[in-house]
Amino acid sequence: MSRICELTGKGRQVGHNVSHANNKTKRVFLPNLQNVTLMSEKLDRSFKFRVSTHGLRSVEHVGGLDNWLLKTVDSKLSASALKVKRELKKVAEAA
C-alpha cells in the first residue's frame, strides 16, 4: 500500500540527514497517515479513508467530507474518494 493521503494527495518527500560534520545522506519523510472513518451528511453513510493528519484538519476546516470532495480537484483524490464524489454529484443533481 502506497503512503499517499487519499484526500489531499500528499505523499513522501525526499531529503537529507545532515550530520554535525555536514555529511549528507538521503532519507525519506513520510506523511502521518491515519485510518479514519468520515461521515457524509448528504449520503448518510460513513467511508473509510487513509488520510494525513494535515488533510484531516483541512477537511474539518472546510466543513466536512462533502464540502471537501466537491471543492477538491480530481487529480488529488484517490479512486475511492472519486467514487464518493460521483455519488455526491448524483445526489445533488437529483435534488
N, C-alpha and C positions, 0 to 999 in steps of 0.2 A: 504494500500500500504506500503510495507516494505521500510525502509530507507537505501537502498543499491544502490551504484553507478552502473549503467548498463554497464559501460565500464571497470572499474577497480576492481569492486567487493568490494570496500571499504564500510564498514558498521559501525554500532555503536560500541563503546568501553565502557567498564565499569571501573569506578574508584571511588575515594573518594572525598567528600568535607572535607577539613581539617580545623577545627576551630582554633582560637588562642590558645585554651586550648588543642589542639591536639586531639579533638574528631573527629572520622571519621564516616561519613555517606555515604552510597552508592549513586552514581549518574551515569548518562549516558551521554556520549559525542557523539553527533550526527554529521555526516558529513554535510558539507554545500552543499546541493543538489540544483541544478538549473535545470529547464526545458529548454532545448536548442534544436535548430534545426541545425543539422550538415549536410553539403553538401558532397555528394560523387561525386568525379570528374569522376570516371570511369563509374558509373551508371547514371550520370546526373540527380540525384534525391536528395531530401533532406529527412532526417529522424529525428524524434523527439526522444530524449532520456532524461532520468533523470540522470544527471551527476554531480559529485562533482566538485568543482572549481579546486581542485588539478588534477583531471582527465582531465578536460578541458585544463588546461595548458600543461599537458603531451601529449594530442592529438595534440595540436598546435606545440609542440616541435618536435614531431616525423615527422610531415609533413602532417597532415590531417587525416581524418577519415579512408580512405582506407588503408594507411600505418599502422595505429594503429591496425585495426582489423586483418590484415594479420600477424602482429607480436605478438599479444597477445594470451595467452593460452586460450583454450575454457572454462576451468573451471571458469575463472574470468568473462566471458561475460554472459549477460542475454540472454533469449530466443530470444528476438527481435534483439539483436546485432548478435547472431549466425546466424539468418536468413539472415541478411545483409551480413555477412561474406561468407555464402554459395553462395549468388548471385555474390559476387565479384570473388570467385574462379571459378564459371561457366564462367564469362566473360573473365577471364584470360586464361582459358583453350581453349575457343573458338578463342581467338586472336592468 
